[in-house]
Amino acid sequence: MVSENENHHKLNSFFKEEYHSLKVYVTSRIDDAADRDAEDVIQDVAFKLFSRADSLSPIDNIAGYVYNAIRNKVIDLMRVKRSHVSFEDEMEQRLIAFTEVLYGESDNSYSEEMNIALKRAIVNLKPVYRNVITAIDFEGYSYKELTKATGIPIGTLMSRRHRALSFLLKELETKNSG
């Protein structure tokens, strides 16, 4: 088991020593987009890495790990259409898509109450289930990326997501029939 601060310390040292190089790397990848800032990308990646650092296996190749995470973030940014969408609108759209996964419909026939109930149900999930749902359905990670980041086997992640969806569906059916 990794010591509680080992990964955190490695990440902290790496970001302090290599921040300028990371900024140059990101800038070279997104220089065509005036609305994107290299520092924002680095900060976003750093936040995600630090927030998961203690739950990961020991990181042996810290440079490769960080550069891979940044490369993935840049790719995600380049995939996003250039239209500006507020964070709230984006999360609302993801919530709608997630509700469609639960119900298998796309006619948006659920109410605002159901929307609120879904948000509450997600918050009330056990952390292992909530984390998988959040990463896969809201943050856009693939199972492969999540496995690489967490060290949890793909089958376990799929099983946890399936159980989470089952719990959410039962919770929402209870709310809908009640």
TIBA-823972 format. One line per field, with one value per atom (N, C-alpha, C, O): residue number from 1; y, x, z. Coordinates in steps of 0.02 Angstrom, whole numbers, always signed. Each point is the difference from the previous one (the first is absolute). Layout:
num c(NUM | ...)
py c(Y | ...)
px c(X | ...)
pz c(Z | ...)
//
This chain:
num c(1 | 1 | 1 | 1 | 2 | 2 | 2 | 2 | 3 | 3 | 3 | 3 | 4 | 4 | 4 | 4 | 5 | 5 | 5 | 5 | 6 | 6 | 6 | 6 | 7 | 7 | 7 | 7 | 8 | 8 | 8 | 8 | 9 | 9 | 9 | 9 | 10 | 10 | 10 | 10 | 11 | 11 | 11 | 11 | 12 | 12 | 12 | 12 | 13 | 13 | 13 | 13 | 14 | 14 | 14 | 14 | 15 | 15 | 15 | 15 | 16 | 16 | 16 | 16 | 17 | 17 | 17 | 17 | 18 | 18 | 18 | 18 | 19 | 19 | 19 | 19 | 20 | 20 | 20 | 20 | 21 | 21 | 21 | 21 | 22 | 22 | 22 | 22 | 23 | 23 | 23 | 23 | 24 | 24 | 24 | 24 | 25 | 25 | 25 | 25 | 26 | 26 | 26 | 26 | 27 | 27 | 27 | 27 | 28 | 28 | 28 | 28 | 29 | 29 | 29 | 29 | 30 | 30 | 30 | 30 | 31 | 31 | 31 | 31 | 32 | 32 | 32 | 32 | 33 | 33 | 33 | 33 | 34 | 34 | 34 | 34 | 35 | 35 | 35 | 35 | 36 | 36 | 36 | 36 | 37 | 37 | 37 | 37 | 38 | 38 | 38 | 38 | 39 | 39 | 39 | 39 | 40 | 40 | 40 | 40 | 41 | 41 | 41 | 41 | 42 | 42 | 42 | 42 | 43 | 43 | 43 | 43 | 44 | 44 | 44 | 44 | 45 | 45 | 45 | 45 | 46 | 46 | 46 | 46 | 47 | 47 | 47 | 47 | 48 | 48 | 48 | 48 | 49 | 49 | 49 | 49 | 50 | 50 | 50 | 50 | 51 | 51 | 51 | 51 | 52 | 52 | 52 | 52 | 53 | 53 | 53 | 53 | 54 | 54 | 54 | 54 | 55 | 55 | 55 | 55 | 56 | 56 | 56 | 56 | 57 | 57 | 57 | 57 | 58 | 58 | 58 | 58 | 59 | 59 | 59 | 59 | 60 | 60 | 60 | 60 | 61 | 61 | 61 | 61 | 62 | 62 | 62 | 62 | 63 | 63 | 63 | 63 | 64 | 64 | 64 | 64 | 65 | 65 | 65 | 65 | 66 | 66 | 66 | 66 | 67 | 67 | 67 | 67 | 68 | 68 | 68 | 68 | 69 | 69 | 69 | 69 | 70 | 70 | 70 | 70 | 71 | 71 | 71 | 71 | 72 | 72 | 72 | 72 | 73 | 73 | 73 | 73 | 74 | 74 | 74 | 74 | 75 | 75 | 75 | 75 | 76 | 76 | 76 | 76 | 77 | 77 | 77 | 77 | 78 | 78 | 78 | 78 | 79 | 79 | 79 | 79 | 80 | 80 | 80 | 80 | 81 | 81 | 81 | 81 | 82 | 82 | 82 | 82 | 83 | 83 | 83 | 83 | 84 | 84 | 84 | 84 | 85 | 85 | 85 | 85 | 86 | 86 | 86 | 86 | 87 | 87 | 87 | 87 | 88 | 88 | 88 | 88 | 89 | 89 | 89 | 89 | 90 | 90 | 90 | 90 | 91 | 91 | 91 | 91 | 92 | 92 | 92 | 92 | 93 | 93 | 93 | 93 | 94 | 94 | 94 | 94 | 95 | 95 | 95 | 95 | 96 | 96 | 96 | 96 | 97 | 97 | 97 | 97 | 98 | 98 | 98 | 98 | 99 | 99 | 99 | 99 | 100 | 100 | 100 | 100 | 101 | 101 | 101 | 101 | 102 | 102 | 102 | 102 | 103 | 103 | 103 | 103 | 104 | 104 | 104 | 104 | 105 | 105 | 105 | 105 | 106 | 106 | 106 | 106 | 107 | 107 | 107 | 107 | 108 | 108 | 108 | 108 | 109 | 109 | 109 | 109 | 110 | 110 | 110 | 110 | 111 | 111 | 111 | 111 | 112 | 112 | 112 | 112 | 113 | 113 | 113 | 113 | 114 | 114 | 114 | 114 | 115 | 115 | 115 | 115 | 116 | 116 | 116 | 116 | 117 | 117 | 117 | 117 | 118 | 118 | 118 | 118 | 119 | 119 | 119 | 119 | 120 | 120 | 120 | 120 | 121 | 121 | 121 | 121 | 122 | 122 | 122 | 122 | 123 | 123 | 123 | 123 | 124 | 124 | 124 | 124 | 125 | 125 | 125 | 125 | 126 | 126 | 126 | 126 | 127 | 127 | 127 | 127 | 128 | 128 | 128 | 128 | 129 | 129 | 129 | 129 | 130 | 130 | 130 | 130 | 131 | 131 | 131 | 131 | 132 | 132 | 132 | 132 | 133 | 133 | 133 | 133 | 134 | 134 | 134 | 134 | 135 | 135 | 135 | 135 | 136 | 136 | 136 | 136 | 137 | 137 | 137 | 137 | 138 | 138 | 138 | 138 | 139 | 139 | 139 | 139 | 140 | 140 | 140 | 140 | 141 | 141 | 141 | 141 | 142 | 142 | 142 | 142 | 143 | 143 | 143 | 143 | 144 | 144 | 144 | 144 | 145 | 145 | 145 | 145 | 146 | 146 | 146 | 146 | 147 | 147 | 147 | 147 | 148 | 148 | 148 | 148 | 149 | 149 | 149 | 149 | 150 | 150 | 150 | 150 | 151 | 151 | 151 | 151 | 152 | 152 | 152 | 152 | 153 | 153 | 153 | 153 | 154 | 154 | 154 | 154 | 155 | 155 | 155 | 155 | 156 | 156 | 156 | 156 | 157 | 157 | 157 | 157 | 158 | 158 | 158 | 158 | 159 | 159 | 159 | 159 | 160 | 160 | 160 | 160 | 161 | 161 | 161 | 161 | 162 | 162 | 162 | 162 | 163 | 163 | 163 | 163 | 164 | 164 | 164 | 164 | 165 | 165 | 165 | 165 | 166 | 166 | 166 | 166 | 167 | 167 | 167 | 167 | 168 | 168 | 168 | 168 | 169 | 169 | 169 | 169 | 170 | 170 | 170 | 170 | 171 | 171 | 171 | 171 | 172 | 172 | 172 | 172 | 173 | 173 | 173 | 173 | 174 | 174 | 174 | 174 | 175 | 175 | 175 | 175 | 176 | 176 | 176 | 176 | 177 | 177 | 177 | 177 | 178 | 178 | 178 | 178)
py c(-60 | +60 | +62 | +2 | +46 | +62 | +41 | +4 | +26 | +42 | +58 | +20 | +6 | +50 | +60 | +29 | -9 | +61 | -11 | +48 | -110 | -14 | +28 | +37 | -55 | +26 | +75 | +36 | -11 | +72 | +37 | +51 | -78 | +32 | -2 | +50 | -108 | -6 | +50 | +34 | -30 | +47 | +72 | +40 | -23 | +67 | +20 | +54 | -97 | +13 | +8 | +45 | -90 | +3 | +65 | +32 | -14 | +62 | +61 | +47 | -45 | +56 | +5 | +54 | -111 | -1 | +8 | +30 | -55 | -4 | +45 | -8 | +54 | +40 | +37 | +0 | +31 | +38 | -46 | +17 | -75 | -49 | -23 | -8 | -4 | -20 | +55 | -14 | +75 | +57 | +5 | +12 | -20 | +2 | -56 | +10 | -70 | -58 | +12 | -11 | +34 | +13 | +55 | -5 | +59 | +56 | -23 | +22 | -66 | -24 | -42 | -6 | -22 | -42 | +39 | -21 | +77 | +37 | +71 | +43 | -28 | +69 | +28 | +61 | -104 | +24 | +26 | +27 | -35 | +18 | +55 | -12 | +71 | +58 | -5 | +31 | -69 | -4 | -52 | -9 | -26 | -51 | +23 | +29 | -41 | +22 | -60 | -44 | +41 | -56 | -8 | -57 | +111 | -4 | -30 | -38 | +54 | -29 | -76 | -38 | +16 | -72 | -34 | -52 | +81 | -30 | -1 | -50 | +103 | +3 | -52 | -32 | +24 | -49 | -71 | -39 | +24 | -67 | -10 | -53 | +103 | -5 | -12 | -43 | +79 | -10 | -72 | -31 | +5 | -68 | -51 | -48 | +58 | -47 | +2 | -52 | +112 | +6 | -28 | -29 | +38 | -23 | -77 | -28 | -5 | -73 | -31 | -61 | +101 | -24 | -54 | -49 | +58 | -48 | -65 | -49 | +48 | -61 | -42 | -53 | +76 | -34 | -46 | +8 | -54 | -39 | +48 | +55 | -75 | +45 | +17 | -43 | +106 | +23 | -4 | +35 | -79 | -9 | +52 | +30 | -21 | +47 | +62 | +8 | +37 | +58 | +46 | +27 | -19 | +43 | -28 | +36 | -100 | -31 | +3 | +12 | -22 | +2 | +69 | +6 | +46 | +68 | +22 | +27 | -40 | +20 | -37 | +28 | -91 | -38 | +31 | +7 | +12 | +32 | +66 | +16 | +23 | +64 | -11 | +35 | -83 | -15 | -18 | +23 | -65 | -20 | +60 | +5 | +40 | +60 | +44 | +27 | -19 | +40 | -32 | +35 | -100 | -35 | +11 | +14 | -19 | +13 | +71 | +11 | +37 | +69 | +10 | +37 | -70 | +8 | -33 | +19 | -69 | -33 | +43 | -5 | +46 | +42 | +52 | +31 | -22 | +52 | +68 | +9 | +37 | +65 | +45 | +53 | -73 | +42 | +2 | -50 | +106 | +8 | -23 | +26 | -74 | -26 | +8 | -18 | +44 | +9 | -67 | -50 | +49 | -62 | -30 | -60 | +102 | -24 | -31 | -52 | +84 | -27 | -67 | -46 | +42 | -62 | -56 | -56 | +70 | -51 | -20 | -58 | +107 | -15 | -47 | -47 | +60 | -43 | -71 | -49 | +45 | -66 | -36 | -61 | +99 | -30 | -26 | -54 | +91 | -22 | -64 | -48 | +47 | -60 | -58 | -57 | +70 | -53 | -27 | -60 | +104 | -21 | -44 | -48 | +66 | -40 | -70 | -49 | +44 | -66 | -41 | -59 | +91 | -36 | -22 | -56 | +101 | -14 | -27 | -26 | +32 | -24 | +41 | -25 | +87 | +44 | +63 | +17 | +18 | +64 | +54 | +52 | -64 | +49 | +50 | +41 | -43 | +47 | +4 | +54 | -112 | -1 | +1 | -9 | +19 | +3 | +72 | +47 | -39 | +66 | +29 | -34 | +97 | +33 | -34 | -4 | -20 | -37 | -62 | -18 | -17 | -60 | +18 | -36 | +92 | +25 | +11 | -21 | +54 | +14 | -66 | -9 | -37 | -65 | -38 | -34 | +38 | -34 | +29 | -37 | +103 | +32 | -23 | -16 | +14 | -22 | -73 | -19 | -22 | -71 | -12 | -44 | +82 | -7 | +19 | -34 | +89 | +22 | -52 | -9 | -26 | -48 | -69 | -44 | +33 | -63 | -9 | +49 | -112 | -13 | +29 | +0 | +24 | +33 | -42 | +28 | -93 | -41 | +1 | -2 | +4 | +3 | +70 | +10 | +40 | +69 | +21 | +35 | -58 | +18 | -28 | +35 | -97 | -29 | +36 | +17 | -4 | +35 | +69 | +21 | +15 | +67 | -1 | +39 | -85 | -3 | -21 | +32 | -84 | -27 | +44 | +20 | -4 | +34 | +76 | +32 | -3 | +73 | +30 | +54 | -88 | +26 | -28 | +23 | -73 | -25 | -49 | -13 | -14 | -50 | -65 | -18 | -16 | -68 | -48 | +18 | -79 | -50 | -10 | -7 | +5 | -11 | +56 | -13 | +76 | +57 | -3 | +14 | -32 | -3 | -56 | +8 | -63 | -56 | +21 | -14 | +48 | +23 | +49 | -1 | +45 | +52 | -28 | +24 | -73 | -24 | -67 | -16 | -23 | -67 | -51 | -58 | +79 | -45 | -35 | +34 | -100 | -36 | +24 | +21 | -25 | +22 | -36 | +32 | -97 | -39 | +25 | +3 | +15 | +27 | +67 | +13 | +29 | +66 | -9 | +34 | -79 | -12 | -27 | +20 | -65 | -28 | +54 | +3 | +40 | +54 | +48 | +23 | -6 | +45 | -32 | +33 | -97 | -35 | +0 | +13 | -27 | +1 | +70 | +9 | +41 | +69 | +18 | +31 | -50 | +13 | -35 | +28 | -90 | -36 | +35 | +8 | +15 | +37 | +64 | +16 | +19 | +63 | -13 | +37 | -88 | -16 | -17 | +23 | -65 | -17 | +62 | +9 | +34 | +61 | +45 | +27 | -20 | +43 | -30 | +36 | -102 | -33 | +10 | +10 | -13 | +12 | +71 | +12 | +36 | +71 | +11 | +37 | -70 | +10 | -31 | +27 | -83 | -32 | +28 | -11 | +47 | +25 | +66 | +26)
px c(+43 | -43 | +44 | +51 | -69 | +38 | -8 | -54 | +111 | -7 | -45 | -6 | -26 | -53 | +23 | -38 | +101 | +23 | +52 | +24 | -6 | +53 | -16 | +39 | -97 | -20 | -8 | +20 | -50 | -12 | +68 | +7 | +42 | +66 | +33 | +29 | -33 | +29 | -32 | +34 | -100 | -36 | +19 | +12 | -11 | +17 | +70 | +9 | +39 | +69 | +2 | +32 | -66 | +1 | -30 | +29 | -87 | -32 | +43 | +2 | +31 | +44 | +59 | +17 | +14 | +60 | -16 | +40 | -96 | -13 | -58 | -23 | +1 | -58 | +10 | -44 | +102 | +13 | -1 | -29 | +60 | +1 | -70 | -18 | -22 | -70 | -38 | -40 | +51 | -34 | +19 | -43 | +107 | +23 | -32 | -22 | +20 | -29 | -74 | -22 | -16 | -71 | -11 | -42 | +80 | -6 | +13 | -35 | +83 | +15 | -57 | -7 | -33 | -56 | -64 | -42 | +33 | -63 | +10 | -43 | +99 | +15 | -49 | -2 | -37 | -48 | -64 | -44 | +37 | -62 | +12 | +27 | -47 | +12 | -42 | +16 | -71 | -45 | +23 | -32 | +86 | +25 | +66 | +41 | -30 | +60 | +39 | -29 | +93 | +42 | +0 | -3 | +5 | +1 | -65 | +1 | -57 | -64 | +1 | -24 | +52 | +4 | +43 | -18 | +76 | +46 | -33 | +5 | -37 | -33 | -56 | -7 | -31 | -54 | +28 | -25 | +77 | +30 | +31 | -8 | +44 | +31 | -52 | +10 | -65 | -53 | -26 | -7 | -6 | -25 | +51 | -18 | +81 | +51 | +11 | +4 | -1 | +10 | -60 | +8 | -69 | -59 | -4 | -32 | +66 | -1 | +66 | +5 | +44 | +68 | +4 | +36 | -72 | +4 | -37 | +12 | -55 | -38 | +32 | -26 | +81 | +33 | +55 | +24 | -4 | +60 | +59 | -7 | +65 | +58 | +15 | -2 | +15 | +14 | +76 | +37 | -15 | +71 | +28 | +52 | -85 | +23 | -44 | -48 | +66 | -42 | -5 | -53 | +108 | -1 | -47 | -41 | +46 | -44 | -72 | -45 | +33 | -68 | -32 | -56 | +93 | -26 | -8 | -52 | +103 | -5 | -57 | -34 | +23 | -55 | -67 | -46 | +39 | -61 | -12 | -56 | +109 | -7 | -17 | -43 | +76 | -16 | -73 | -33 | +8 | -71 | -46 | -52 | +70 | -41 | -1 | -52 | +110 | +4 | -43 | -36 | +40 | -41 | -74 | -39 | +20 | -70 | -20 | -55 | +98 | -16 | -8 | -43 | +85 | -3 | -62 | -23 | -3 | -61 | -61 | -49 | +51 | -58 | -10 | +47 | -109 | -16 | +18 | +1 | +13 | +25 | -54 | +16 | -77 | -52 | +9 | +18 | -32 | +8 | -63 | -55 | +62 | -56 | +19 | +55 | -101 | +15 | +6 | -27 | +62 | +10 | -67 | -10 | -35 | -66 | -38 | -32 | +35 | -35 | +31 | -36 | +102 | +34 | -20 | -15 | +14 | -18 | -74 | -18 | -23 | -71 | -8 | -39 | +76 | -3 | +24 | -28 | +81 | +25 | -50 | -8 | -26 | -50 | -59 | -26 | +7 | -54 | +22 | -39 | +99 | +25 | +3 | -15 | +35 | +4 | -70 | -9 | -39 | -68 | -25 | -37 | +57 | -19 | +30 | -31 | +92 | +31 | -43 | -12 | -12 | -41 | -67 | -21 | -11 | -67 | -2 | -52 | +107 | +1 | -44 | -22 | +10 | -42 | +38 | +49 | -72 | +30 | -54 | +13 | -72 | -53 | -6 | -47 | +93 | +1 | -66 | -23 | -8 | -66 | +2 | -52 | +109 | +5 | -5 | +15 | -37 | -13 | +62 | +51 | -55 | +53 | +9 | +56 | -110 | +4 | +42 | +40 | -48 | +39 | +74 | +44 | -31 | +68 | +33 | +56 | -91 | +25 | +9 | +50 | -98 | +5 | +62 | +33 | -18 | +59 | +63 | +45 | -41 | +59 | +9 | +55 | -109 | +4 | +19 | +40 | -68 | +16 | +74 | +31 | -4 | +72 | +42 | +48 | -65 | +36 | -3 | +48 | -105 | -9 | +30 | -1 | +28 | +33 | +62 | +30 | -11 | +63 | +56 | -6 | +59 | +54 | +28 | +14 | -6 | +27 | -45 | +24 | -90 | -47 | -5 | +0 | -4 | -6 | +62 | -6 | +65 | +61 | +1 | +21 | -44 | -2 | -51 | +15 | -74 | -52 | +26 | -8 | +37 | +26 | +54 | -2 | +49 | +56 | -23 | +18 | -59 | -20 | -54 | +7 | -59 | -58 | +2 | -34 | +74 | +1 | +67 | +2 | +53 | +66 | +25 | +50 | -85 | +17 | +58 | +25 | -4 | +53 | -25 | -58 | +102 | -16 | +19 | +36 | -61 | +19 | +76 | +31 | -3 | +72 | +39 | +48 | -68 | +34 | -8 | +47 | -106 | -13 | +40 | +25 | -20 | +41 | +72 | +33 | -8 | +69 | +13 | +52 | -101 | +8 | -7 | +33 | -77 | -14 | +31 | +8 | +9 | +25 | -55 | +14 | -76 | -58 | -14 | -6 | -1 | -13 | -64 | -48 | +49 | -57 | -64 | -53 | +57 | -59 | -30 | -61 | +103 | -24 | -35 | -52 | +82 | -30 | -68 | -48 | +45 | -63 | -53 | -58 | +79 | -46 | -26 | -59 | +104 | -20 | -48 | -48 | +63 | -44 | -69 | -52 | +51 | -63 | -40 | -61 | +94 | -35 | -24 | -56 | +96 | -20 | -62 | -47 | +47 | -58 | -62 | -55 | +64 | -57 | -27 | -60 | +106 | -21 | -37 | -52 | +79 | -31 | -69 | -47 | +42 | -64 | -52 | -57 | +76 | -47 | -21 | -58 | +107 | -15 | -48 | -48 | +60 | -42 | -70 | -50 | +48 | -65 | -42 | -60 | +93 | -34 | -27 | -57 | +99 | -21 | -57 | -47 | +52 | -49 | -67 | -52 | +52 | -63 | -30 | -58 | +99 | -23 | -30 | -21)
pz c(+0 | +0 | +0 | +35 | -73 | -6 | +64 | +29 | -7 | +59 | -17 | -58 | +109 | -12 | -40 | -38 | +47 | -33 | -54 | -30 | +15 | -48 | -70 | -28 | +1 | -66 | +2 | -46 | +100 | +7 | -2 | -33 | +70 | +2 | -69 | -22 | -13 | -67 | -48 | -38 | +40 | -44 | +16 | -46 | +109 | +21 | -25 | -28 | +38 | -22 | -76 | -26 | -9 | -73 | -26 | -44 | +70 | -24 | +16 | -40 | +98 | +17 | -48 | -24 | +10 | -42 | -74 | -37 | +14 | -71 | -24 | -57 | +98 | -18 | -66 | -44 | +36 | -61 | -61 | -52 | +58 | -56 | -16 | -59 | +110 | -11 | -36 | -46 | +65 | -31 | -74 | -42 | +27 | -69 | -40 | -57 | +86 | -32 | -17 | -56 | +106 | -11 | -51 | -44 | +50 | -46 | -72 | -46 | +37 | -68 | -28 | -61 | +104 | -23 | -11 | -40 | +74 | -5 | -24 | +11 | -44 | -20 | -51 | -10 | -22 | -49 | +32 | -35 | +99 | +33 | +51 | +54 | -71 | +45 | +63 | +51 | -53 | +58 | +50 | +52 | -65 | +46 | +28 | -35 | +99 | +34 | +25 | +32 | -46 | +20 | +76 | +25 | +11 | +73 | +27 | +48 | -79 | +20 | -10 | +43 | -98 | -15 | +53 | +27 | -13 | +49 | +68 | +36 | -17 | +66 | +6 | +52 | -105 | +0 | +8 | +40 | -79 | +4 | +69 | +31 | -6 | +66 | +53 | +44 | -46 | +49 | +0 | +53 | -113 | -4 | +23 | +35 | -52 | +21 | +76 | +32 | -4 | +72 | +39 | +53 | -80 | +36 | +1 | +44 | -92 | -2 | +22 | +1 | +16 | +12 | +54 | -9 | +63 | +55 | -12 | +35 | -85 | -13 | -56 | -17 | -11 | -55 | +26 | +56 | -98 | +13 | -5 | -27 | +52 | -6 | -73 | -43 | +31 | -68 | -9 | +33 | -78 | -12 | -48 | +13 | -69 | -52 | +4 | -37 | +82 | +13 | -62 | -14 | -22 | -59 | -53 | -28 | +14 | -48 | +20 | -41 | +106 | +27 | -9 | -24 | +42 | -5 | -73 | -19 | -22 | -70 | -35 | -43 | +60 | -29 | +20 | -41 | +105 | +23 | -35 | -19 | +10 | -35 | -73 | -27 | -5 | -70 | -8 | -46 | +92 | -3 | +9 | -33 | +78 | +12 | -63 | -18 | -14 | -61 | -55 | -35 | +29 | -50 | +15 | -46 | +109 | +19 | -18 | -26 | +39 | -17 | -75 | -22 | -17 | -72 | -30 | -53 | +88 | -23 | +11 | -38 | +88 | +18 | -54 | -24 | +6 | -49 | +29 | +60 | -103 | +21 | +29 | +26 | -29 | +30 | +76 | +31 | -3 | +72 | +35 | -13 | +56 | +38 | +73 | +21 | +19 | +70 | +34 | -23 | +78 | +38 | +20 | -5 | +28 | +22 | -58 | +8 | -66 | -59 | -21 | -19 | +21 | -19 | +49 | -22 | +86 | +49 | -8 | +9 | -25 | -11 | -60 | +3 | -57 | -58 | +16 | -23 | +63 | +20 | +45 | -4 | +46 | +43 | -42 | +14 | -65 | -45 | -35 | -4 | -21 | -35 | +48 | -18 | +80 | +49 | +17 | +8 | -3 | +13 | -58 | +11 | -71 | -58 | +4 | -21 | +48 | +10 | +48 | -12 | +65 | +49 | -29 | +11 | -48 | -25 | -71 | -21 | -15 | -69 | -46 | -52 | +70 | -40 | -17 | +33 | -83 | -15 | -11 | -31 | +57 | -11 | +57 | +0 | +47 | +56 | +36 | +18 | -7 | +31 | +77 | +32 | -3 | +72 | +24 | -37 | +98 | +27 | +33 | +9 | +9 | +37 | +68 | +25 | +4 | +63 | -8 | +44 | -101 | -13 | -9 | +22 | -54 | -9 | +68 | +11 | +34 | +67 | +38 | +35 | -43 | +34 | -24 | +39 | -104 | -27 | +30 | +20 | -16 | +30 | +72 | +21 | +17 | +69 | +5 | +44 | -88 | +1 | -15 | +30 | -75 | -16 | +60 | +17 | +15 | +59 | +56 | +37 | -31 | +53 | -14 | +44 | -103 | -15 | +44 | +22 | -10 | +34 | -44 | -61 | +93 | -39 | -58 | -53 | +62 | -55 | -60 | -57 | +68 | -56 | -28 | -61 | +105 | -22 | -40 | -50 | +70 | -35 | -71 | -46 | +38 | -67 | -44 | -58 | +84 | -38 | -19 | -58 | +105 | -14 | -54 | -47 | +54 | -48 | -69 | -50 | +45 | -65 | -33 | -58 | +96 | -30 | +0 | -41 | +85 | +3 | -20 | -28 | +44 | -18 | -66 | -26 | -1 | -66 | -4 | -54 | +111 | -2 | -31 | +8 | -43 | -23 | +56 | +46 | -50 | +50 | +0 | +52 | -111 | -7 | +35 | +36 | -48 | +32 | +75 | +37 | -14 | +72 | +32 | +56 | -90 | +25 | +6 | +50 | -101 | +1 | +57 | +32 | -20 | +51 | +71 | +46 | -37 | +67 | +18 | +58 | -109 | +12 | +13 | +14 | -18 | +10 | -66 | -51 | +50 | -62 | -35 | +32 | -98 | -41 | +21 | +7 | +3 | +20 | +65 | +7 | +40 | +65 | -11 | +29 | -70 | -15 | -33 | +17 | -66 | -35 | +48 | -3 | +46 | +49 | +48 | +15 | +8 | +46 | -35 | +30 | -93 | -37 | -9 | +8 | -25 | -9 | +65 | -1 | +57 | +65 | +15 | +25 | -39 | +13 | -41 | +25 | -88 | -43 | +27 | -1 | +25 | +29 | +62 | +8 | +36 | +60 | -19 | +28 | -77 | -22 | -30 | +14 | -55 | -31 | +53 | -4 | +53 | +54 | +39 | +16 | -1 | +37 | -39 | +28 | -92 | -41 | -12 | -3 | -4 | -6 | +62 | -3 | +61 | +64 | +3 | +20 | -41 | -1 | -51 | +13 | -69 | -54 | +18 | -19 | +55 | +17 | +64 | +15 | +23 | +65 | -2 | +52)
//
